[in-house]
Amino acid sequence: MRQLVREPGSGTLRVEDVPAPLVRAGGVLVRTSYSVISIGTERSKLEFGRKSLLGKARARPDQVRQVLEVVRREGVASAYRKARHRLSALTPLGYSCAGVVVAVGEGVTEFRVGDRVACAGAGYANHAELNWVPRNLVVPVPAGVNLDEAAFATLGAIALQGVRQAAVSLGEVVVVIGLGLLGQLTVRLLRAAGVRAIGVDVSPERVALAEAAGAVGVLRRDDVAERVRIETGGIGADAVIITAATSSDDPMRLACQLARQQGRVVVVGEVPIQVPRSPAYEKELDIRMSRSYGPGRYDPSYEEGGHDYPVGYVRWTEGRNLGEIVRLLASGALEIRSLITHRYPFESAVEAYDTLTGEAGRSALGVVLEYPAESVPEPARLEVKAVAGGAPAESVVRRGREGKVGIGLIGAGNFAAGVLLPQLRRLGVELRGVMTASGLTARDVAEKYGFGYMAGSAEELLSDPEIDAILIATRHDEHARLAAAALRAGKAVFVEKPLALDEESLADVLAAARGGGPLLVGFNRRFAPATVFLRERLERTAGARVVQVRVNAGAVPRESWVHDRAIGGGRLIGEGCHFIDLALYLAGSPAVEVMATGIGGDDPDAGLQDNVQVTLRCADGSLASVVYTSKGDIRAGKERVEVFAGGVTGVIDDFRRAEFWSGRREVWRGTQDKGHAAELAAFVRAVREGGPAPIALEELENSSLATLRAARALGEPGRLVPAH
């Protein structure tokens, strides 16, 4: 399929062939008929992309602070790699479209193939021939509504949420500042609600368009305050809705001037929020923000998880706002056709953006991209470059002895692209095929790292005889299923942590590994130079050991998918697993019992599983404990390991320094190295030479099982749970 993409570093746009998005549970695959270019939002993205690096830094000081935080925590090299990856990653454009459902994901019963729908959401309702959209961001379009008008539903929902935040009632007067597309939609919605609207703009043409929709139009150069005073009988506006997009604080100053005593000011557009104190204080104004399409926006459980809010508690969600716009279109209460100023065929999308950023863009309001009535069928596999052929391999071992290792990648997020792939490329492997849930990500990664092709499904990679090893770097809930399938297909498997989210799927992947392999889980801390230094010296000691691992992990936003038990498993399982593995590795003995306690009481972090203490009792009597917390200051250092055994002591500080005391002091120093390069090198060597996996399967099983039972023990405080 084809998709419009942007290069953030340069702002360059192009239409690319990419694999179609996967049909996932909880959503539908939609063949796009029309999509709408949001003039303000998308123009600002282009302008930001075309700025110099210094210009970007000045425009987004918040992101500069994030980079500096990474520098302090991980060093300059790591921060540079992450920033470079973000600035070079292709990104989608668009968030409002309409089309026809061509496939329905598991668990979705409200839509059928052939349904006409309107879709919303950045990253979902893209300018692309096919889009996978979660169920709560899709609404049906009745037969009486044209799809080109339904494609405006998202923008209509944004305007509608602004009207809802203004809490208007019949007979009130509302001023709308900024008569671009959102302002024109707002005026029409106010009129549909029986509210008197006054539209303000610098453009005579836009003022005239608002007047044609029933509003009182006022040019900004005129005495706006006097006109509002006359229209309201000297009272002032009951509410002012700001839909302008500007770097000036004029809209906010004007809004506070026009609002009546205890009036409402609602910010919908992109303007500086610098409230002048005197009028706001003296009038006791109510300043409100309007959050995009409505309640549910930015909530992954609503948007991605499909969990709707009870109508008795949240009457108007973003999905219900979308549906209301479509209903208003169907009833004739909302008219949109007069707002469509430009139409372009999808193949001319770049030309459309070029027009909008020029002089012609000043007159643009509704800009529609039109797609072919039937998308041209595309092969599931898209070649990126010519790949040298070869005789089909009989086994991993045989190909390994020939010295050739073909790699297939499933999932290519920031970690895979920023850490794993640069290391793999240095190992001389053949990066053969890549598959991701988003075809755009697959295209981006394939081009950057030289993959031979982009696959349309995981099965395509598993059936490729030229692929010896599969790397799995998806979200956590897919790890075990994909790893088991790859192992049963005769592939070697490297899977990022964790191996599994529950014991049943862990047992399945282990059973598959016993019949194939090698299997390696991304427990990279084992392979770090500091760990190797310590482990070698501990081998000279006898008796039980005491191991303490402290992880000052830093907070992750509560809405992040890593906290979702069904998808990420929570931070104890998702990340704590490899600290448990490290503790057991340094203890030198498998865990037989585990106890875990988490923070509780009224603490807001209770229940997140990112402030926990895990204690492991090992078969030889050793004790290992992991303290994992999100409450500390990350500038104090993230990771510290201490080992005590037979009169010796070992310490690792953030994998930059290690010390060992045994009557004398030995020190290892270096740049921070958490073992990713050595881990991947060991895996590739095992595949190439046909040797055993770098970590014994029994150890992977023990540390994974100990982690799962530690998570279970959080609900059973004070009780020891067998780990094996």
Phi, psi and omega per residue, in radians:
M1 nan 2.937 3.125
R2 -1.912 2.550 -3.126
Q3 -2.546 2.499 3.052
L4 -1.446 2.249 -3.097
V5 -2.284 2.783 3.134
R6 -2.240 2.442 3.015
E7 -1.629 1.934 -3.068
P8 -1.027 -0.602 -3.085
G9 -1.127 -0.662 -3.075
S10 -1.980 -0.308 -3.068
G11 1.414 0.061 -3.117
T12 -1.169 2.420 3.093
L13 -1.914 2.603 3.010
R14 -2.805 2.687 3.046
V15 -1.660 2.149 -3.036
E16 -2.093 2.619 2.927
D17 -1.414 2.178 3.114
V18 -2.381 2.754 3.054
P19 -1.097 2.598 3.089
A20 -1.133 2.574 3.086
P21 -1.127 2.654 3.120
L22 -1.227 2.621 3.014
V23 -1.492 1.877 -3.075
R24 -1.868 2.805 3.096
A25 -1.068 2.562 3.042
G26 1.472 0.161 -3.130
G27 -2.716 -3.085 -3.119
V28 -2.265 2.665 3.035
L29 -1.699 2.183 -3.027
V30 -2.071 2.257 2.983
R31 -1.464 2.049 -3.029
T32 -1.260 2.353 3.014
S33 -1.774 -0.732 3.132
Y34 -2.543 2.524 2.941
S35 -2.343 2.708 -3.050
V36 -1.977 2.322 3.053
I37 -1.484 2.143 3.078
S38 -1.449 1.857 -2.996
I39 -0.963 -0.915 -3.055
G40 -1.172 -0.940 -3.053
T41 -1.112 -0.851 -3.033
E42 -1.329 -0.529 3.058
R43 -1.145 -0.703 3.137
S44 -1.127 -0.610 3.083
K45 -1.118 -0.742 3.134
L46 -1.138 -0.762 -3.130
E47 -1.109 -0.676 3.099
F48 -1.133 -0.744 -3.116
G49 -1.110 -0.509 -3.089
R50 -1.526 -0.032 3.078
K51 -1.280 2.725 2.999
S52 -1.186 2.965 3.116
L53 -1.033 -0.692 3.104
L54 -1.158 -0.685 3.116
G55 -1.116 -0.696 3.092
K56 -1.093 -0.727 -3.126
A57 -1.105 -0.717 3.131
R58 -1.173 -0.633 -3.109
A59 -1.309 -0.522 -3.079
R60 -2.236 1.224 3.141
P61 -1.077 -0.443 3.111
D62 -1.110 -0.678 3.120
Q63 -1.249 -0.572 3.064
V64 -1.077 -0.736 3.119
R65 -1.087 -0.674 3.108
Q66 -1.102 -0.729 3.120
V67 -1.110 -0.761 3.134
L68 -1.097 -0.604 3.096
E69 -1.142 -0.703 3.086
V70 -1.134 -0.676 3.096
V71 -1.025 -0.816 -3.137
R72 -1.120 -0.655 -3.023
R73 -1.478 -0.694 -2.982
E74 -2.134 -0.127 3.133
G75 1.746 2.886 -3.059
V76 -1.152 -0.741 -3.071
A77 -1.075 -0.786 -3.141
S78 -1.133 -0.750 3.132
A79 -1.096 -0.696 3.129
Y80 -1.111 -0.762 -3.139
R81 -1.084 -0.769 -3.105
K82 -1.177 -0.749 3.137
A83 -1.137 -0.713 3.141
R84 -1.123 -0.709 3.120
H85 -1.091 -0.776 -3.119
R86 -1.149 -0.676 -3.098
L87 -1.304 -0.306 -3.101
S88 -1.854 -0.121 -3.085
A89 -1.310 2.300 3.061
L90 -1.114 2.441 3.134
T91 -2.212 2.601 3.116
P92 -1.385 2.843 3.042
L93 -2.202 2.712 3.090
G94 1.748 2.633 3.068
Y95 -2.715 0.221 -3.119
S96 -2.522 2.034 -3.090
C97 -2.670 3.038 3.070
A98 -2.570 2.639 -3.128
G99 -3.061 -2.639 -3.035
V100 -2.192 2.347 3.121
V101 -1.209 2.236 3.115
V102 -1.989 -0.234 3.079
A103 -2.760 2.575 -3.092
V104 -2.099 2.254 -3.134
G105 -1.347 2.840 3.136
E106 -1.009 2.401 3.087
G107 1.541 -0.103 -3.139
V108 -1.697 2.079 -3.113
T109 -2.030 -0.223 -3.055
E110 -1.483 -0.142 3.119
F111 -2.201 2.643 3.089
R112 -2.252 2.779 3.048
V113 -1.034 2.318 -3.114
G114 1.741 -0.231 3.118
D115 -1.145 2.459 3.012
R116 -1.535 2.275 -3.020
V117 -2.457 2.723 2.943
A118 -1.893 2.486 -3.009
C119 -2.260 2.637 -3.121
A120 -2.345 2.808 2.941
G121 2.060 2.128 3.014
A122 -1.096 2.298 -3.077
G123 1.546 -0.171 3.112
Y124 -2.069 -1.078 -3.112
A125 -1.511 1.134 -3.024
N126 -1.421 2.941 2.939
H127 -1.366 1.462 -3.077
A128 -2.662 2.698 -3.104
E129 -1.192 -0.529 3.090
L130 -2.303 2.442 3.105
N131 -2.405 2.367 2.948
W132 -1.639 2.212 -3.061
V133 -2.268 2.300 3.100
P134 -1.086 2.630 -3.007
R135 -0.981 -0.650 -3.089
N136 -1.299 -0.130 3.121
L137 -1.912 0.334 3.135
V138 -2.248 2.383 3.068
V139 -2.321 2.565 3.129
P140 -1.250 2.608 3.096
V141 -1.993 2.070 -3.128
P142 -1.183 2.845 -3.045
A143 -1.046 -0.507 -3.079
G144 -1.378 -0.056 -3.097
V145 -1.892 2.228 3.093
N146 -1.251 2.477 -3.086
L147 -1.173 -0.501 3.111
D148 -1.156 -0.545 3.056
E149 -1.372 -0.674 3.114
A150 -1.091 -0.439 3.125
A151 -1.109 -0.277 3.113
F152 -1.514 0.044 -3.008
A153 -1.016 -0.670 -3.133
T154 -1.120 -0.838 3.124
L155 -1.108 -0.654 3.066
G156 -1.087 -0.678 3.131
A157 -1.150 -0.606 3.085
I158 -1.112 -0.803 3.112
A159 -1.123 -0.700 -3.125
L160 -1.124 -0.681 3.112
Q161 -1.131 -0.614 3.056
G162 -1.098 -0.705 3.097
V163 -1.138 -0.720 3.124
R164 -1.103 -0.710 3.125
Q165 -1.143 -0.466 3.112
A166 -1.306 -0.254 3.082
A167 0.892 0.891 -3.066
V168 -1.385 2.738 3.062
S169 -2.401 2.850 -3.071
L170 -0.941 2.280 3.104
G171 1.678 -0.220 -3.132
E172 -1.363 2.869 3.112
V173 -2.041 2.254 -3.122
V174 -2.171 2.286 3.057
V175 -1.667 2.329 3.076
V176 -1.956 2.021 -3.127
I177 -1.724 1.999 -3.096
G178 1.805 1.882 -3.055
L179 -1.939 0.765 2.927
G180 -1.297 -2.764 -3.075
L181 -1.061 -0.818 3.134
L182 -1.114 -0.683 3.122
G183 -1.143 -0.726 3.114
Q184 -1.131 -0.714 3.087
L185 -1.127 -0.684 3.134
T186 -1.104 -0.774 3.101
V187 -1.012 -0.779 -3.117
R188 -1.156 -0.656 3.118
L189 -1.203 -0.678 3.096
L190 -1.096 -0.749 3.123
R191 -1.126 -0.668 3.113
A192 -1.128 -0.457 3.138
A193 -1.565 0.050 3.130
G194 1.360 0.383 -3.115
V195 -1.812 2.430 3.084
R196 -1.307 2.269 -3.085
A197 -2.065 2.435 3.028
I198 -2.093 2.085 -3.117
G199 -1.773 2.344 -3.110
V200 -2.145 2.279 3.109
D201 -2.772 2.876 3.100
V202 -1.492 -0.239 -3.058
S203 -1.712 2.131 3.082
P204 -1.053 -0.632 -3.124
E205 -1.136 -0.716 -3.133
R206 -1.265 -0.606 3.060
V207 -1.108 -0.743 3.128
A208 -1.108 -0.666 3.124
L209 -1.135 -0.675 3.096
A210 -1.172 -0.661 3.102
E211 -1.122 -0.656 3.113
A212 -1.128 -0.414 3.113
A213 -1.560 0.037 3.063
G214 1.831 0.081 -3.141
A215 -1.589 2.839 2.934
V216 -1.496 2.128 -3.092
G217 -1.721 2.408 3.140
V218 -2.383 2.230 3.047
L219 -1.343 2.507 -3.083
R220 -1.114 -0.504 -3.105
R221 -1.280 -0.261 3.113
D222 -1.432 3.092 3.103
D223 -1.409 1.508 -3.059
V224 -1.103 -0.732 -3.093
A225 -1.064 -0.719 -3.135
E226 -1.168 -0.707 -3.140
R227 -1.126 -0.712 3.121
V228 -1.170 -0.657 3.115
R229 -1.074 -0.742 -3.140
I230 -1.152 -0.781 -3.077
E231 -1.180 -0.439 -3.083
T232 -1.864 0.147 -3.132
G233 1.152 0.539 3.096
G234 1.502 -0.029 -3.086
I235 -1.399 -0.712 -2.991
G236 1.781 2.921 -3.083
A237 -1.258 2.390 3.073
D238 -1.161 -0.595 3.106
A239 -2.612 2.641 3.045
V240 -2.212 2.205 3.119
I241 -1.924 2.110 -3.125
I242 -1.655 1.968 3.107
T243 -2.018 0.189 3.135
A244 -1.301 2.812 3.022
A245 -2.258 1.888 -3.074
T246 -2.788 2.739 3.061
S247 -1.513 -0.073 -3.137
S248 -1.461 2.634 3.071
D249 -1.582 0.140 -3.124
D250 -1.004 -0.771 -3.136
P251 -1.018 -0.690 -3.134
M252 -1.228 -0.706 3.116
R253 -1.118 -0.733 3.135
L254 -1.152 -0.720 -3.135
A255 -1.039 -0.775 -3.137
C256 -1.171 -0.522 3.103
Q257 -1.248 -0.646 -3.024
L258 -1.477 -0.431 -3.061
A259 -1.241 2.563 3.105
R260 -1.340 3.094 3.029
Q261 -0.994 2.276 -3.124
Q262 0.989 0.548 3.065
G263 -1.364 3.031 -3.128
R264 -1.956 2.394 3.029
V265 -2.079 2.111 -3.081
V266 -1.993 2.210 -3.136
V267 -1.736 1.971 3.074
V268 -1.874 -0.741 -3.077
G269 -1.379 3.108 -3.121
E270 -1.637 1.613 -3.119
V271 -2.359 2.713 3.048
P272 -1.106 2.382 -3.140
I273 -1.746 1.296 3.112
Q274 -1.991 1.647 -3.029
V275 -1.419 2.111 3.071
P276 -1.160 2.159 -2.952
R277 -1.146 -0.757 -3.000
S278 -1.025 -1.002 -3.127
P279 -1.148 -0.648 -3.128
A280 -1.140 -0.690 -3.138
Y281 -1.279 -0.821 -3.054
E282 -1.176 -0.594 3.120
K283 -1.594 -0.133 -3.079
E284 0.934 0.973 -3.072
L285 -1.304 2.622 3.096
D286 -1.793 1.845 -3.122
I287 -1.623 2.141 -3.073
R288 -2.205 2.534 3.008
M289 -1.744 2.528 3.059
S290 -1.917 2.110 -3.018
R291 -1.598 1.496 2.990
S292 0.882 -2.193 -3.019
Y293 -1.405 -0.224 3.123
G294 2.307 -3.069 3.132
P295 -0.947 2.370 -3.034
G296 1.918 -0.458 3.116
R297 -1.107 2.366 -3.141
Y298 1.232 0.179 3.068
D299 -1.846 1.845 -3.088
P300 -1.035 -0.563 -3.119
S301 -1.170 -0.507 3.093
Y302 -1.457 -0.920 -3.005
E303 -1.299 -0.772 -3.096
E304 -1.691 -0.662 -3.078
G305 -1.417 -0.264 3.104
G306 1.340 0.294 -3.135
H307 -1.551 1.865 -3.112
D308 -1.363 2.737 3.079
Y309 -1.539 2.436 3.122
P310 -1.025 2.289 -3.061
V311 -1.097 -0.443 3.118
G312 -1.215 -0.337 -3.124
Y313 -1.900 -0.629 3.117
V314 -2.254 1.686 -3.049
R315 -1.155 -0.762 -3.040
W316 -2.090 1.772 3.025
T317 -1.569 3.082 3.101
E318 -1.128 -0.621 3.101
G319 -1.152 -0.714 3.127
R320 -1.240 -0.549 3.029
N321 -1.121 -0.739 3.076
L322 -1.021 -0.821 -3.134
G323 -1.091 -0.631 -3.135
E324 -1.187 -0.650 3.081
I325 -1.067 -0.782 3.121
V326 -1.101 -0.689 3.122
R327 -1.116 -0.723 3.119
L328 -1.127 -0.639 3.062
L329 -1.105 -0.772 -3.102
A330 -1.128 -0.623 -3.101
S331 -1.417 -0.229 -3.085
G332 1.506 0.010 -3.137
A333 -1.281 -0.347 3.115
L334 -2.151 2.167 -3.137
E335 -1.930 2.226 -3.070
I336 -2.088 -0.432 -2.979
R337 -0.984 -0.615 -3.125
S338 -1.204 -0.223 3.139
L339 -1.548 -0.173 3.136
I340 -1.416 1.902 -3.082
T341 -1.801 -0.392 -3.098
H342 -2.460 2.497 3.021
R343 -2.306 2.385 3.102
Y344 -2.396 2.477 2.960
P345 -1.153 2.606 -3.047
F346 -1.001 -0.631 -3.126
E347 -1.131 -0.247 3.097
S348 -1.822 0.415 -3.083
A349 -1.045 -0.695 3.129
V350 -1.109 -0.723 3.083
E351 -1.060 -0.670 3.121
A352 -1.053 -0.774 3.140
Y353 -1.198 -0.654 3.095
D354 -1.069 -0.691 3.110
T355 -1.118 -0.734 -3.059
L356 -1.200 -0.525 -3.132
T357 -1.490 -0.066 3.084
G358 -1.726 -2.854 -3.103
E359 -1.109 -0.626 -3.114
A360 -1.099 -0.382 -3.116
G361 -1.176 -0.330 -3.112
R362 -1.163 -0.476 -3.123
S363 -1.671 -0.034 -3.049
A364 -1.370 2.482 2.995
L365 -2.223 -1.465 3.116
G366 -1.584 1.969 -3.124
V367 -1.980 2.040 -3.012
V368 -1.934 2.343 2.977
L369 -1.743 2.275 -3.113
E370 -1.845 2.316 -3.085
Y371 -1.864 2.734 3.101
P372 -0.994 2.584 -3.124
A373 -1.033 -0.641 3.077
E374 -2.252 2.135 3.105
S375 -1.132 2.420 3.098
V376 -1.188 2.203 -3.141
P377 -1.021 2.343 3.118
E378 -1.967 2.545 3.034
P379 -1.136 2.593 -3.125
A380 -1.080 -0.556 -3.086
R381 -1.798 2.281 3.113
L382 -2.056 2.137 3.136
E383 -1.287 2.497 3.071
V384 -1.791 -0.704 3.115
K385 -2.717 2.931 3.101
A386 -1.176 2.331 3.138
V387 -2.010 2.245 -3.141
A388 -1.057 2.282 -3.126
G389 -1.412 -3.110 3.137
G390 -3.085 2.860 3.124
A391 -1.154 2.451 3.113
P392 -0.962 2.453 -3.122
A393 -1.402 2.475 3.053
E394 -1.424 -0.528 -3.140
S395 -2.845 2.890 3.065
V396 -1.051 -0.725 -3.083
V397 -1.080 -0.777 -3.114
R398 -1.095 -0.832 3.134
R399 -1.111 -0.651 3.127
G400 -1.063 -0.706 -3.133
R401 -1.194 -0.434 3.060
E402 -1.377 -0.107 3.063
G403 1.497 0.081 -3.088
K404 -1.895 2.219 3.138
V405 -2.170 1.962 3.100
G406 -1.633 2.327 -3.048
I407 -1.996 2.349 2.962
G408 -2.025 2.360 -3.090
L409 -1.988 2.252 3.043
I410 -2.015 1.971 -3.067
G411 1.612 2.233 -3.075
A412 -2.524 1.028 3.107
G413 -1.368 -2.875 -3.060
N414 -1.051 -0.690 -3.096
F415 -1.196 -0.806 -3.131
A416 -1.087 -0.808 -3.083
A417 -1.282 -0.595 -3.061
G418 -1.559 -0.396 -3.061
V419 -2.118 -0.976 -3.006
L420 -1.209 -0.858 -3.035
L421 -1.151 -0.729 3.074
P422 -1.029 -0.647 3.121
Q423 -1.224 -0.742 -3.136
L424 -1.073 -0.706 -3.087
R425 -1.085 -0.511 3.120
R426 -1.299 -0.259 -3.066
L427 -1.579 0.014 3.059
G428 1.289 0.436 3.104
V429 -1.467 2.918 3.053
E430 -1.703 1.920 3.092
L431 -1.402 1.736 -2.908
R432 -1.609 -0.949 -3.074
G433 -2.441 2.601 3.134
V434 -2.348 2.473 3.115
M435 -2.404 2.311 3.075
T436 -2.385 2.844 3.089
A437 -1.104 -0.586 3.086
S438 -1.777 2.111 3.136
G439 -1.067 -0.537 -3.135
L440 -1.123 -0.728 3.108
T441 -1.087 -0.714 3.111
A442 -1.052 -0.766 3.139
R443 -1.067 -0.813 -3.100
D444 -1.058 -0.869 -3.105
V445 -1.179 -0.691 -3.139
A446 -1.063 -0.732 -3.127
E447 -1.206 -0.734 -3.062
K448 -1.202 -0.685 -2.980
Y449 -1.904 0.022 3.020
G450 1.392 0.575 3.019
F451 -1.172 2.615 -3.121
G452 -1.244 -0.655 -3.105
Y453 -2.721 2.893 3.067
M454 -1.880 2.137 -3.098
A455 -1.572 2.637 3.103
G456 -1.550 -0.167 -3.138
S457 -2.776 2.796 3.078
A458 -1.122 -0.632 -3.118
E459 -1.025 -0.574 3.130
E460 -1.121 -0.703 3.092
L461 -1.190 -0.721 -3.087
L462 -1.167 -0.434 -3.120
S463 -1.630 -0.028 -3.132
D464 -1.402 1.999 -3.103
P465 -1.199 -0.269 3.128
E466 -1.507 -0.038 3.077
I467 -1.757 2.118 -3.140
D468 -1.649 -0.576 -3.029
A469 -2.369 2.462 3.099
I470 -1.920 2.254 3.009
L471 -1.794 2.253 -3.096
I472 -2.009 2.036 -3.117
A473 -2.378 0.740 3.111
T474 -1.477 -3.041 2.939
R475 -1.134 2.735 -2.890
H476 -1.073 -0.561 -3.063
D477 -1.188 -0.250 -3.140
E478 -1.647 -0.204 -2.977
H479 -1.008 -0.980 -3.015
A480 -1.128 -0.779 -3.108
R481 -1.071 -0.820 -3.112
L482 -1.211 -0.682 3.132
A483 -1.111 -0.769 3.130
A484 -1.098 -0.744 -3.141
A485 -1.120 -0.723 -3.134
A486 -1.173 -0.714 3.116
L487 -1.108 -0.712 3.133
R488 -1.233 -0.354 3.067
A489 -1.490 0.069 3.093
G490 1.505 0.279 -3.120
K491 -1.701 2.614 2.886
A492 -1.276 2.651 -3.041
V493 -2.350 2.244 2.895
F494 -1.976 2.095 -3.123
V495 -2.132 2.277 3.095
E496 -1.125 2.705 3.116
K497 -1.118 2.630 -0.160
P498 -1.433 2.898 3.121
L499 -1.270 -0.632 -3.100
A500 -2.739 2.782 3.130
L501 -1.782 -0.135 3.114
D502 -2.652 2.859 -3.027
E503 -1.209 -0.554 -3.140
E504 -1.134 -0.822 3.133
S505 -1.252 -0.529 3.041
L506 -1.084 -0.794 3.130
A507 -1.066 -0.645 -3.123
D508 -1.160 -0.803 -3.112
V509 -1.221 -0.577 3.092
L510 -1.180 -0.671 3.085
A511 -1.096 -0.700 3.108
A512 -1.152 -0.639 -3.123
A513 -1.210 -0.553 3.141
R514 -1.190 -0.365 3.103
G515 -1.752 0.035 -3.108
G516 -2.688 -2.365 3.100
G517 1.836 -3.020 0.063
P518 -1.285 2.715 3.090
L519 -2.062 2.295 3.056
L520 -2.319 2.335 3.049
V521 -1.753 2.596 -3.049
G522 -1.259 0.933 3.056
F523 -1.519 1.198 -2.955
N524 -1.198 -0.423 -3.082
R525 -1.061 -0.484 3.073
R526 -1.002 -0.582 -2.987
F527 -1.648 -0.013 -3.124
A528 -1.144 2.496 3.127
P529 -0.955 -0.655 3.134
A530 -1.132 -0.674 3.122
T531 -1.192 -0.758 3.113
V532 -1.043 -0.764 3.105
F533 -0.974 -0.825 -3.078
L534 -1.248 -0.784 -3.078
R535 -1.077 -0.749 -3.135
E536 -1.035 -0.679 -3.113
R537 -1.368 -0.535 3.091
L538 -1.186 -0.456 -3.140
E539 -1.061 -0.350 -3.118
R540 -1.481 -0.052 -3.107
T541 -1.792 2.730 3.114
A542 -2.054 2.786 3.062
G543 1.589 3.079 -3.102
A544 -1.187 2.691 3.141
R545 -2.094 2.742 3.016
V546 -2.083 2.119 -3.077
V547 -2.087 2.323 3.095
Q548 -2.207 2.124 3.071
V549 -2.030 2.126 3.103
R550 -1.954 2.185 -3.116
V551 -2.100 1.913 3.079
N552 -1.624 1.375 -2.835
A553 -1.333 -0.380 -3.036
G554 1.425 2.744 -3.062
A555 -1.443 2.562 2.977
V556 -2.027 2.364 -3.109
P557 -0.872 2.463 -3.078
R558 -1.015 -0.525 -3.097
E559 -1.442 -0.039 -3.131
S560 -1.121 2.557 -3.133
W561 -1.114 -0.359 -3.107
V562 -1.150 -0.421 3.103
H563 -1.428 -0.282 -3.114
D564 -1.255 2.025 -3.050
R565 -1.083 -0.554 -3.099
A566 -1.351 -0.494 -3.067
I567 -1.841 -0.904 -3.086
G568 -1.714 -0.355 -3.139
G569 1.503 -0.159 -3.003
G570 1.560 2.800 -3.023
R571 -1.255 -0.474 3.108
L572 -1.105 -0.841 3.118
I573 -1.296 -0.746 -3.025
G574 -1.218 -0.673 -3.138
E575 -2.154 -0.617 -3.124
G576 -1.049 -0.395 -3.095
C577 -0.989 -0.689 -3.067
H578 -1.459 -0.196 2.961
F579 -1.412 -0.588 3.006
I580 -1.120 -0.743 3.094
D581 -1.080 -0.745 3.132
L582 -1.097 -0.765 -3.132
A583 -1.060 -0.755 3.133
L584 -1.200 -0.630 3.114
Y585 -1.089 -0.750 3.134
L586 -1.310 -0.495 3.055
A587 -1.195 -0.523 3.090
G588 1.343 0.330 -3.097
S589 -2.676 2.517 -3.121
P590 -1.223 2.640 3.096
A591 -1.317 2.461 3.056
V592 -2.050 -0.348 3.084
E593 -2.524 2.635 3.121
V594 -2.439 2.473 3.024
M595 -2.318 2.455 -3.130
A596 -2.481 2.487 3.052
T597 -2.321 2.534 3.122
G598 -2.110 2.853 3.128
I599 -1.124 2.534 -3.053
G600 -2.459 -2.620 -3.118
G601 1.220 -2.519 -3.111
D602 -1.625 0.148 -3.125
D603 -1.073 2.349 -3.101
P604 -1.105 -0.351 3.136
D605 -1.561 -0.036 3.137
A606 -1.072 2.351 3.116
G607 1.628 -0.162 -3.122
L608 -1.470 -0.260 -3.120
Q609 1.098 0.543 3.021
D610 -2.109 0.267 2.962
N611 -2.385 1.489 -2.992
V612 -2.379 2.772 2.988
Q613 -2.222 2.179 -3.108
V614 -2.014 2.257 3.088
T615 -2.055 2.258 -3.101
L616 -2.067 2.290 3.013
R617 -1.815 2.248 -3.031
C618 -1.741 2.894 -3.054
A619 -1.077 -0.582 -3.112
D620 -1.610 0.177 3.131
G621 1.646 -0.089 3.114
S622 -1.146 2.710 3.064
L623 -2.096 2.372 3.081
A624 -2.314 2.422 3.116
S625 -2.369 2.574 3.106
V626 -2.217 2.138 3.004
V627 -1.854 2.037 -3.097
Y628 -2.092 2.149 -3.069
T629 -2.461 2.589 3.048
S630 -1.870 0.127 -2.973
K631 -1.649 -0.175 -3.038
G632 -1.509 3.036 3.013
D633 -1.509 2.070 -3.036
I634 -1.131 -0.338 3.127
R635 -1.203 -0.231 3.108
A636 -1.409 0.018 -3.100
G637 1.773 2.547 -3.050
K638 -1.598 -0.842 -2.948
E639 -2.240 2.339 3.056
R640 -2.421 2.322 -3.110
V641 -2.147 2.345 3.070
E642 -2.278 2.374 3.125
V643 -2.272 2.330 3.123
F644 -2.187 2.236 -3.090
A645 -2.851 2.208 2.982
G646 0.892 0.708 3.107
G647 1.454 0.153 3.109
V648 -2.094 2.792 3.120
T649 -2.407 2.356 3.064
G650 -2.205 2.519 -3.111
V651 -2.408 2.399 2.993
I652 -2.118 2.239 3.088
D653 -1.996 1.845 3.041
D654 0.915 0.427 3.063
F655 1.008 0.444 2.979
R656 -1.878 -0.351 -3.039
R657 -2.662 2.444 3.055
A658 -2.382 2.505 3.125
E659 -2.305 2.571 3.137
F660 -2.408 2.155 3.128
W661 -1.933 2.172 3.073
S662 -2.608 0.987 -3.008
G663 1.582 -0.489 3.014
R664 -2.438 2.875 -3.048
R665 -1.859 2.206 3.044
E666 -2.020 2.483 -3.053
V667 -2.298 2.393 2.940
W668 -2.013 2.301 3.070
R669 -2.270 2.618 3.093
G670 -3.095 3.112 3.008
T671 -1.223 2.712 -3.085
Q672 -1.024 2.164 -3.121
D673 -2.451 1.928 -3.101
K674 -1.680 0.198 2.951
G675 1.654 0.107 -3.087
H676 -1.095 -0.772 -3.096
A677 -1.133 -0.796 -3.116
A678 -1.171 -0.632 3.117
E679 -1.059 -0.876 -3.124
L680 -1.185 -0.637 3.105
A681 -1.100 -0.706 3.119
A682 -1.145 -0.672 3.124
F683 -1.153 -0.849 -3.141
V684 -1.079 -0.668 3.123
R685 -1.113 -0.717 3.122
A686 -1.115 -0.684 3.114
V687 -1.204 -0.792 -3.079
R688 -1.146 -0.698 -3.053
E689 -1.671 -0.126 -3.134
G690 1.271 0.436 -3.111
G691 -1.559 -3.072 3.140
P692 -1.246 2.851 3.101
A693 -1.133 2.581 -3.119
P694 -1.063 -0.462 3.058
I695 -2.121 2.253 -3.128
A696 -1.046 2.502 -3.098
L697 -1.036 -0.616 -3.140
E698 -1.109 -0.628 3.126
E699 -1.252 -0.704 3.068
L700 -1.047 -0.744 3.136
E701 -1.107 -0.774 -3.065
N702 -1.160 -0.820 -3.112
S703 -1.217 -0.618 3.111
S704 -1.186 -0.764 -3.142
L705 -1.167 -0.679 3.103
A706 -1.076 -0.678 3.119
T707 -1.137 -0.824 -3.124
L708 -1.082 -0.676 -3.128
R709 -1.358 -0.432 3.012
A710 -1.153 -0.730 3.097
A711 -1.104 -0.681 3.101
R712 -1.170 -0.633 -3.101
A713 -1.210 -0.330 3.103
L714 -1.063 -0.468 3.094
G715 -1.571 0.001 -3.115
E716 -2.293 1.072 -3.051
P717 -1.002 2.434 3.094
G718 1.488 -0.067 -3.095
R719 -1.933 2.281 3.081
L720 -1.402 2.313 3.136
V721 -1.981 2.169 3.117
P722 -0.967 2.392 -3.128
A723 -1.655 -0.297 -3.074
H724 -2.704 nan nan
